[in-house]
Amino acid sequence: MAEHNSAADSWVALHGKVYDVTEFASDHPAGPEPVTKLSGSDGTETFSKVHTESMLDEFTPLGVLGSV
């Protein structure tokens, strides 16, 4: 997962699941920077400060943290 840490290839772990947020970053209401800043890492703590876990329901995870 750590290899996917750029704006062109951005994966983020949230609540134990890994998401490819590359395409979503440009659509993020606060702009792409908050999303790509977490690329290649577990962004759960930062994400949880302003979002609910249920907001992830519209996204399909790539897998579970530790398996991808």
Biopython code that builds the backbone (N, CA, C, O; Angstrom):
import numpy as np
from Bio.PDB.StructureBuilder import StructureBuilder

atoms = [
    (1, "MET", "N", (0.811, -1.182, 0.000)),
    (1, "MET", "CA", (0.000, 0.000, 0.000)),
    (1, "MET", "C", (0.863, 1.258, 0.000)),
    (1, "MET", "O", (0.509, 2.244, -0.646)),
    (2, "ALA", "N", (1.966, 1.242, 0.699)),
    (2, "ALA", "CA", (2.814, 2.428, 0.817)),
    (2, "ALA", "C", (3.329, 2.921, -0.529)),
    (2, "ALA", "O", (3.689, 4.091, -0.658)),
    (3, "GLU", "N", (3.370, 2.050, -1.530)),
    (3, "GLU", "CA", (3.837, 2.446, -2.862)),
    (3, "GLU", "C", (2.826, 3.326, -3.592)),
    (3, "GLU", "O", (3.174, 3.990, -4.568)),
    (4, "HIS", "N", (1.598, 3.335, -3.133)),
    (4, "HIS", "CA", (0.515, 4.091, -3.784)),
    (4, "HIS", "C", (0.338, 5.426, -3.057)),
    (4, "HIS", "O", (-0.696, 5.675, -2.436)),
    (5, "ASN", "N", (1.351, 6.269, -3.141)),
    (5, "ASN", "CA", (1.384, 7.484, -2.333)),
    (5, "ASN", "C", (1.560, 8.776, -3.130)),
    (5, "ASN", "O", (2.228, 9.708, -2.683)),
    (6, "SER", "N", (0.958, 8.816, -4.304)),
    (6, "SER", "CA", (1.070, 10.030, -5.117)),
    (6, "SER", "C", (-0.305, 10.425, -5.649)),
    (6, "SER", "O", (-1.256, 9.648, -5.560)),
    (7, "ALA", "N", (-0.406, 11.606, -6.188)),
    (7, "ALA", "CA", (-1.678, 12.073, -6.747)),
    (7, "ALA", "C", (-2.106, 11.205, -7.929)),
    (7, "ALA", "O", (-3.300, 11.069, -8.198)),
    (8, "ALA", "N", (-1.143, 10.621, -8.633)),
    (8, "ALA", "CA", (-1.448, 9.782, -9.795)),
    (8, "ALA", "C", (-1.812, 8.348, -9.413)),
    (8, "ALA", "O", (-2.351, 7.608, -10.236)),
    (9, "ASP", "N", (-1.527, 7.954, -8.186)),
    (9, "ASP", "CA", (-1.788, 6.592, -7.704)),
    (9, "ASP", "C", (-1.944, 6.657, -6.189)),
    (9, "ASP", "O", (-0.974, 6.513, -5.445)),
    (10, "SER", "N", (-3.173, 6.876, -5.749)),
    (10, "SER", "CA", (-3.424, 7.192, -4.345)),
    (10, "SER", "C", (-4.336, 6.178, -3.676)),
    (10, "SER", "O", (-5.519, 6.076, -4.003)),
    (11, "TRP", "N", (-3.769, 5.425, -2.729)),
    (11, "TRP", "CA", (-4.550, 4.492, -1.918)),
    (11, "TRP", "C", (-4.505, 4.980, -0.479)),
    (11, "TRP", "O", (-3.476, 5.470, -0.014)),
    (12, "VAL", "N", (-5.631, 4.844, 0.229)),
    (12, "VAL", "CA", (-5.705, 5.235, 1.630)),
    (12, "VAL", "C", (-6.447, 4.146, 2.403)),
    (12, "VAL", "O", (-7.460, 3.624, 1.938)),
    (13, "ALA", "N", (-5.938, 3.812, 3.573)),
    (13, "ALA", "CA", (-6.625, 2.879, 4.465)),
    (13, "ALA", "C", (-7.521, 3.691, 5.390)),
    (13, "ALA", "O", (-7.094, 4.682, 5.983)),
    (14, "LEU", "N", (-8.772, 3.251, 5.501)),
    (14, "LEU", "CA", (-9.730, 3.910, 6.377)),
    (14, "LEU", "C", (-10.548, 2.840, 7.081)),
    (14, "LEU", "O", (-11.191, 2.013, 6.435)),
    (15, "HIS", "N", (-10.521, 2.860, 8.394)),
    (15, "HIS", "CA", (-11.278, 1.906, 9.202)),
    (15, "HIS", "C", (-10.971, 0.462, 8.807)),
    (15, "HIS", "O", (-11.869, -0.378, 8.742)),
    (16, "GLY", "N", (-9.708, 0.186, 8.547)),
    (16, "GLY", "CA", (-9.268, -1.180, 8.268)),
    (16, "GLY", "C", (-9.430, -1.645, 6.841)),
    (16, "GLY", "O", (-9.064, -2.776, 6.520)),
    (17, "LYS", "N", (-9.970, -0.801, 5.970)),
    (17, "LYS", "CA", (-10.147, -1.152, 4.563)),
    (17, "LYS", "C", (-9.321, -0.208, 3.696)),
    (17, "LYS", "O", (-9.104, 0.951, 4.052)),
    (18, "VAL", "N", (-8.866, -0.716, 2.558)),
    (18, "VAL", "CA", (-8.032, 0.077, 1.659)),
    (18, "VAL", "C", (-8.857, 0.541, 0.460)),
    (18, "VAL", "O", (-9.577, -0.244, -0.157)),
    (19, "TYR", "N", (-8.740, 1.815, 0.149)),
    (19, "TYR", "CA", (-9.497, 2.416, -0.945)),
    (19, "TYR", "C", (-8.546, 3.074, -1.951)),
    (19, "TYR", "O", (-7.562, 3.706, -1.569)),
    (20, "ASP", "N", (-8.854, 2.917, -3.223)),
    (20, "ASP", "CA", (-8.146, 3.648, -4.272)),
    (20, "ASP", "C", (-8.901, 4.958, -4.441)),
    (20, "ASP", "O", (-10.012, 4.977, -4.969)),
    (21, "VAL", "N", (-8.303, 6.036, -3.997)),
    (21, "VAL", "CA", (-8.964, 7.347, -4.031)),
    (21, "VAL", "C", (-8.397, 8.254, -5.119)),
    (21, "VAL", "O", (-8.618, 9.465, -5.111)),
    (22, "THR", "N", (-7.664, 7.655, -6.051)),
    (22, "THR", "CA", (-7.020, 8.423, -7.119)),
    (22, "THR", "C", (-8.033, 9.266, -7.890)),
    (22, "THR", "O", (-7.842, 10.472, -8.047)),
    (23, "GLU", "N", (-9.093, 8.650, -8.366)),
    (23, "GLU", "CA", (-10.102, 9.359, -9.159)),
    (23, "GLU", "C", (-10.935, 10.305, -8.299)),
    (23, "GLU", "O", (-11.314, 11.386, -8.748)),
    (24, "PHE", "N", (-11.219, 9.898, -7.066)),
    (24, "PHE", "CA", (-12.067, 10.695, -6.190)),
    (24, "PHE", "C", (-11.400, 12.003, -5.749)),
    (24, "PHE", "O", (-12.089, 13.000, -5.532)),
    (25, "ALA", "N", (-10.093, 12.010, -5.618)),
    (25, "ALA", "CA", (-9.391, 13.173, -5.066)),
    (25, "ALA", "C", (-9.796, 14.476, -5.745)),
    (25, "ALA", "O", (-10.002, 15.482, -5.067)),
    (26, "SER", "N", (-9.911, 14.477, -7.046)),
    (26, "SER", "CA", (-10.264, 15.713, -7.757)),
    (26, "SER", "C", (-11.716, 16.134, -7.511)),
    (26, "SER", "O", (-12.066, 17.293, -7.733)),
    (27, "ASP", "N", (-12.559, 15.208, -7.056)),
    (27, "ASP", "CA", (-13.960, 15.511, -6.763)),
    (27, "ASP", "C", (-14.202, 15.838, -5.288)),
    (27, "ASP", "O", (-15.307, 16.238, -4.919)),
    (28, "HIS", "N", (-13.196, 15.676, -4.453)),
    (28, "HIS", "CA", (-13.348, 15.913, -3.021)),
    (28, "HIS", "C", (-13.764, 17.365, -2.789)),
    (28, "HIS", "O", (-13.130, 18.277, -3.321)),
    (29, "PRO", "N", (-14.822, 17.596, -2.000)),
    (29, "PRO", "CA", (-15.322, 18.963, -1.800)),
    (29, "PRO", "C", (-14.265, 19.956, -1.298)),
    (29, "PRO", "O", (-14.339, 21.141, -1.624)),
    (30, "ALA", "N", (-13.303, 19.503, -0.528)),
    (30, "ALA", "CA", (-12.265, 20.407, -0.015)),
    (30, "ALA", "C", (-11.030, 20.422, -0.916)),
    (30, "ALA", "O", (-9.994, 20.972, -0.542)),
    (31, "GLY", "N", (-11.140, 19.820, -2.098)),
    (31, "GLY", "CA", (-10.021, 19.763, -3.026)),
    (31, "GLY", "C", (-9.210, 18.492, -2.852)),
    (31, "GLY", "O", (-9.422, 17.752, -1.891)),
    (32, "PRO", "N", (-8.290, 18.227, -3.761)),
    (32, "PRO", "CA", (-7.545, 16.971, -3.739)),
    (32, "PRO", "C", (-6.476, 16.874, -2.649)),
    (32, "PRO", "O", (-6.132, 15.767, -2.235)),
    (33, "GLU", "N", (-5.954, 17.977, -2.185)),
    (33, "GLU", "CA", (-4.836, 17.933, -1.240)),
    (33, "GLU", "C", (-5.116, 17.141, 0.042)),
    (33, "GLU", "O", (-4.268, 16.341, 0.439)),
    (34, "PRO", "N", (-6.259, 17.324, 0.705)),
    (34, "PRO", "CA", (-6.490, 16.539, 1.922)),
    (34, "PRO", "C", (-6.510, 15.026, 1.664)),
    (34, "PRO", "O", (-6.148, 14.238, 2.537)),
    (35, "VAL", "N", (-6.929, 14.636, 0.476)),
    (35, "VAL", "CA", (-6.988, 13.212, 0.129)),
    (35, "VAL", "C", (-5.594, 12.699, -0.203)),
    (35, "VAL", "O", (-5.154, 11.692, 0.352)),
    (36, "THR", "N", (-4.907, 13.377, -1.093)),
    (36, "THR", "CA", (-3.597, 12.885, -1.522)),
    (36, "THR", "C", (-2.544, 13.005, -0.418)),
    (36, "THR", "O", (-1.541, 12.292, -0.444)),
    (37, "LYS", "N", (-2.758, 13.881, 0.532)),
    (37, "LYS", "CA", (-1.844, 14.007, 1.665)),
    (37, "LYS", "C", (-1.794, 12.712, 2.487)),
    (37, "LYS", "O", (-0.781, 12.413, 3.118)),
    (38, "LEU", "N", (-2.877, 11.958, 2.474)),
    (38, "LEU", "CA", (-2.949, 10.703, 3.227)),
    (38, "LEU", "C", (-2.560, 9.493, 2.399)),
    (38, "LEU", "O", (-2.546, 8.373, 2.910)),
    (39, "SER", "N", (-2.247, 9.696, 1.138)),
    (39, "SER", "CA", (-1.922, 8.594, 0.227)),
    (39, "SER", "C", (-0.835, 7.687, 0.776)),
    (39, "SER", "O", (0.183, 8.145, 1.294)),
    (40, "GLY", "N", (-1.075, 6.391, 0.651)),
    (40, "GLY", "CA", (-0.100, 5.399, 1.076)),
    (40, "GLY", "C", (-0.082, 5.149, 2.570)),
    (40, "GLY", "O", (0.831, 4.494, 3.072)),
    (41, "SER", "N", (-1.071, 5.657, 3.291)),
    (41, "SER", "CA", (-1.062, 5.519, 4.749)),
    (41, "SER", "C", (-2.455, 5.190, 5.288)),
    (41, "SER", "O", (-3.435, 5.140, 4.544)),
    (42, "ASP", "N", (-2.512, 4.969, 6.589)),
    (42, "ASP", "CA", (-3.783, 4.788, 7.282)),
    (42, "ASP", "C", (-4.270, 6.182, 7.666)),
    (42, "ASP", "O", (-3.697, 6.829, 8.542)),
    (43, "GLY", "N", (-5.314, 6.630, 7.014)),
    (43, "GLY", "CA", (-5.829, 7.970, 7.249)),
    (43, "GLY", "C", (-7.038, 8.011, 8.158)),
    (43, "GLY", "O", (-7.740, 9.021, 8.213)),
    (44, "THR", "N", (-7.292, 6.922, 8.876)),
    (44, "THR", "CA", (-8.503, 6.822, 9.698)),
    (44, "THR", "C", (-8.628, 7.958, 10.706)),
    (44, "THR", "O", (-9.699, 8.554, 10.824)),
    (45, "GLU", "N", (-7.574, 8.265, 11.424)),
    (45, "GLU", "CA", (-7.652, 9.296, 12.460)),
    (45, "GLU", "C", (-8.020, 10.648, 11.866)),
    (45, "GLU", "O", (-8.896, 11.340, 12.386)),
    (46, "THR", "N", (-7.357, 11.027, 10.780)),
    (46, "THR", "CA", (-7.630, 12.308, 10.134)),
    (46, "THR", "C", (-9.032, 12.316, 9.515)),
    (46, "THR", "O", (-9.778, 13.283, 9.674)),
    (47, "PHE", "N", (-9.383, 11.247, 8.817)),
    (47, "PHE", "CA", (-10.696, 11.121, 8.181)),
    (47, "PHE", "C", (-11.811, 11.255, 9.223)),
    (47, "PHE", "O", (-12.798, 11.954, 8.996)),
    (48, "SER", "N", (-11.649, 10.591, 10.349)),
    (48, "SER", "CA", (-12.694, 10.541, 11.380)),
    (48, "SER", "C", (-12.937, 11.886, 12.059)),
    (48, "SER", "O", (-13.967, 12.075, 12.706)),
    (49, "LYS", "N", (-12.018, 12.802, 11.920)),
    (49, "LYS", "CA", (-12.213, 14.127, 12.524)),
    (49, "LYS", "C", (-13.312, 14.913, 11.836)),
    (49, "LYS", "O", (-13.932, 15.778, 12.454)),
    (50, "VAL", "N", (-13.566, 14.624, 10.553)),
    (50, "VAL", "CA", (-14.554, 15.412, 9.803)),
    (50, "VAL", "C", (-15.579, 14.565, 9.039)),
    (50, "VAL", "O", (-16.490, 15.117, 8.421)),
    (51, "HIS", "N", (-15.445, 13.230, 9.072)),
    (51, "HIS", "CA", (-16.350, 12.354, 8.342)),
    (51, "HIS", "C", (-16.865, 11.229, 9.239)),
    (51, "HIS", "O", (-16.259, 10.903, 10.259)),
    (52, "THR", "N", (-17.979, 10.650, 8.845)),
    (52, "THR", "CA", (-18.474, 9.455, 9.528)),
    (52, "THR", "C", (-18.065, 8.236, 8.709)),
    (52, "THR", "O", (-17.848, 8.340, 7.502)),
    (53, "GLU", "N", (-17.962, 7.101, 9.353)),
    (53, "GLU", "CA", (-17.586, 5.879, 8.653)),
    (53, "GLU", "C", (-18.620, 5.514, 7.585)),
    (53, "GLU", "O", (-18.268, 4.936, 6.557)),
    (54, "SER", "N", (-19.880, 5.844, 7.818)),
    (54, "SER", "CA", (-20.929, 5.513, 6.854)),
    (54, "SER", "C", (-20.751, 6.240, 5.517)),
    (54, "SER", "O", (-21.327, 5.827, 4.511)),
    (55, "MET", "N", (-19.970, 7.305, 5.498)),
    (55, "MET", "CA", (-19.716, 8.022, 4.244)),
    (55, "MET", "C", (-18.940, 7.154, 3.256)),
    (55, "MET", "O", (-18.942, 7.423, 2.055)),
    (56, "LEU", "N", (-18.286, 6.126, 3.754)),
    (56, "LEU", "CA", (-17.511, 5.226, 2.897)),
    (56, "LEU", "C", (-18.388, 4.195, 2.195)),
    (56, "LEU", "O", (-17.909, 3.479, 1.316)),
    (57, "ASP", "N", (-19.655, 4.107, 2.567)),
    (57, "ASP", "CA", (-20.547, 3.095, 1.990)),
    (57, "ASP", "C", (-20.671, 3.197, 0.477)),
    (57, "ASP", "O", (-20.965, 2.200, -0.183)),
    (58, "GLU", "N", (-20.455, 4.375, -0.081)),
    (58, "GLU", "CA", (-20.581, 4.542, -1.533)),
    (58, "GLU", "C", (-19.311, 4.143, -2.292)),
    (58, "GLU", "O", (-19.287, 4.168, -3.523)),
    (59, "PHE", "N", (-18.263, 3.776, -1.558)),
    (59, "PHE", "CA", (-16.994, 3.380, -2.167)),
    (59, "PHE", "C", (-16.753, 1.882, -1.975)),
    (59, "PHE", "O", (-17.107, 1.313, -0.942)),
    (60, "THR", "N", (-16.157, 1.262, -2.968)),
    (60, "THR", "CA", (-15.825, -0.157, -2.889)),
    (60, "THR", "C", (-14.372, -0.295, -2.473)),
    (60, "THR", "O", (-13.481, 0.194, -3.168)),
    (61, "PRO", "N", (-14.117, -0.956, -1.343)),
    (61, "PRO", "CA", (-12.729, -1.115, -0.925)),
    (61, "PRO", "C", (-11.976, -2.111, -1.821)),
    (61, "PRO", "O", (-12.565, -3.030, -2.392)),
    (62, "LEU", "N", (-10.676, -1.901, -1.924)),
    (62, "LEU", "CA", (-9.813, -2.829, -2.670)),
    (62, "LEU", "C", (-9.582, -4.085, -1.848)),
    (62, "LEU", "O", (-9.353, -5.161, -2.402)),
    (63, "GLY", "N", (-9.641, -3.955, -0.551)),
    (63, "GLY", "CA", (-9.411, -5.088, 0.344)),
    (63, "GLY", "C", (-9.249, -4.607, 1.760)),
    (63, "GLY", "O", (-9.544, -3.456, 2.081)),
    (64, "VAL", "N", (-8.777, -5.499, 2.605)),
    (64, "VAL", "CA", (-8.588, -5.215, 4.017)),
    (64, "VAL", "C", (-7.133, -4.845, 4.253)),
    (64, "VAL", "O", (-6.234, -5.439, 3.656)),
    (65, "LEU", "N", (-6.899, -3.880, 5.111)),
    (65, "LEU", "CA", (-5.551, -3.440, 5.440)),
    (65, "LEU", "C", (-4.715, -4.644, 5.852)),
    (65, "LEU", "O", (-5.126, -5.434, 6.702)),
    (66, "GLY", "N", (-3.554, -4.776, 5.251)),
    (66, "GLY", "CA", (-2.672, -5.903, 5.535)),
    (66, "GLY", "C", (-2.758, -7.016, 4.495)),
    (66, "GLY", "O", (-1.912, -7.910, 4.455)),
    (67, "SER", "N", (-3.799, -6.950, 3.645)),
    (67, "SER", "CA", (-3.947, -7.995, 2.635)),
    (67, "SER", "C", (-3.699, -7.470, 1.216)),
    (67, "SER", "O", (-3.666, -8.253, 0.267)),
    (68, "VAL", "N", (-3.528, -6.169, 1.065)),
    (68, "VAL", "CA", (-3.285, -5.584, -0.254)),
    (68, "VAL", "C", (-1.941, -4.906, -0.300)),
    (68, "VAL", "O", (-1.563, -4.355, -1.334)),
]
sb = StructureBuilder()
sb.init_structure("model")
sb.init_model(0)
sb.init_chain("A")
sb.init_seg("    ")
for serial, (resi, resn, name, xyz) in enumerate(atoms, 1):
    if name == "N":
        sb.init_residue(resn, " ", resi, " ")
    sb.init_atom(name, np.array(xyz, "f"), 0.0, 1.0, " ", f" {name:<3s}", serial, name[0])
structure = sb.get_structure()
